[in-house]
Amino acid sequence: MQVASMHFRQRAHANMADAQLQRNLRKIEGKFVAHRRESLKELDDFEATREAGQAIRQRALDDLDAWLEIFERNATARGATVLWAETPAEINAHVLEIARRHGVSKIIKSKSMVSEESALDRAIEAAGLTVVETDLGEYILQINDYEPPSHLIGPALHKSKEEVAELFARRHATPLKTGIDELCREARGVLRQHYLTADMGISGGNFFVAETGSVVLVTNEGNATLTTTLPRVHVAISGIEKVVPTLEDVATLLRLLTRSATGQSISNYVDILTGVKGEGEANGAEHMYFIVVDAGRSRVLGSELREALRCIRCGACMNHCPVYQNVGGHAYGWVYPGPIGSVLTPAYVGIENALDLPQAATFCNQCGVVCPVKIPLPDLMRKLREQQLARGLRPRHERAGLRLWSWLGTHPRLFAMAMRTAARVLAWRGGRERLLHRLPFASGWTDGRDLPAPAGRTFRDSYLQRKAK
């Protein structure tokens, strides 16, 4: 998948001017939020569960090398093969080698965000093999010329049912349908034949369990179950940070994951897959492979951004983010959108290739408040901003403005005088309406909205006046 994160501003402006996209975003706005809020009422002490989840993820990261070795040993003992991928290209190389070894011609795939990092589907097709996405959202995007996902949980949430209906009619050569149930049945009919004829199934991995050598998959459609048990070869792909010590840890994290993602007490399907099909077992893969991916994660683990690796990919941060809700996921230009993407993308592909993402935030901290494993996302974005300034990656006028602001902050009298002057000028510009229709040198703030003008007094003056009473 091509990295387009350098063009966040242009893409964000284009998305905000896209009337159809804005209508689609408004339809989903708040739905995840409301469902999450209701589901949390089922927990006696959500904050205690959240702290337990944070501790589990941090415990795994603190001794990641040891847990990965334990996972490899236990997975191998149960008949699986563990492969390591240092780069995205190595993911594709491993998959193609496995396919060649087992004479694979058709591959089915359930949702895997890590495979998006390596553009795995395109690599499979380039090798002359057939690959079919089975997650409904991913399937919609695949038949729409491999459109990138826009959300961690719902890859095609940016599309309306009318757009999907037109796409299905065109790609499937079927009459136009309008009902969601009809569209789901049509997709199921198309996908069913692929489940029955595929040689290999590829899945992601919500968690890799060290004590059992298992992969845990959490889905609502049942496609992951079919993808991993019907074909004779199963390949599970996930990042090194997804390892957790025990199944008990998984049970705790699931209480957080499903509620934070979709507002469910538990998802419709939870698959725990361990080893190859045993003698006398009717279902399961004859050959099982784990591809454990680094692709920049060990570098992040050794940096001041390490807390971002606690992420369990629930999407709660983007569901609550005012920036994401207005510009959509594609504006972020790579695999991971929203606040977590504003941290992970610069961390994985290089901050110089994603200059605007750490700035794509209001710092309202909604993302930090709702994160089920307590990732301090605004703090991490601030650290990325500091790195950009230290390396001289921000525009010259921005760096000059920050230096001036910093200098004023160390001279209290001058700072107070400057703030009084600014408050009075802005109050005057607001006129009788007390609204700022345009700001010099900061038109981006007023291009799409009016800002309330200040009252003409600074906070300091108001405080001193109140204190004197």
Secondary structure by P-SEA (a helix, b strand, c coil): ccccccaaaaaaaaaaacaaaaaaaaaacaaaaaaaaaaacccccaaaaaaaaaaaaaaaaaaaaaaaaaaaaaaaaabbbbbbbccaaaaaaaaaaaaaaacccbbbbcccaaaaaaaaaaaaaaacbbbbbccaaaaaaaaaccccccccccccccccaaaaaaaaaaaacccccccaaaaaaaaaaaaaaaaacccbbbbbbcbbbccccbbbbbbccaaaaaacccccbbbbbbccccccccaaaaaaaaacccccccccccccccccccccccccccccccbbbbbbbccaaaaaaacccccccccccccccccccccccccccccccccccccccccaaaaaaccccccccccccccccccccccccccaaaaaaaaaaaaaaaaccccaaaaaaaaaaaaaaacaaaaaaaaaaaaaaaaaaaccccccccccccccccccbbbbbcccccaaaaaaaaaac
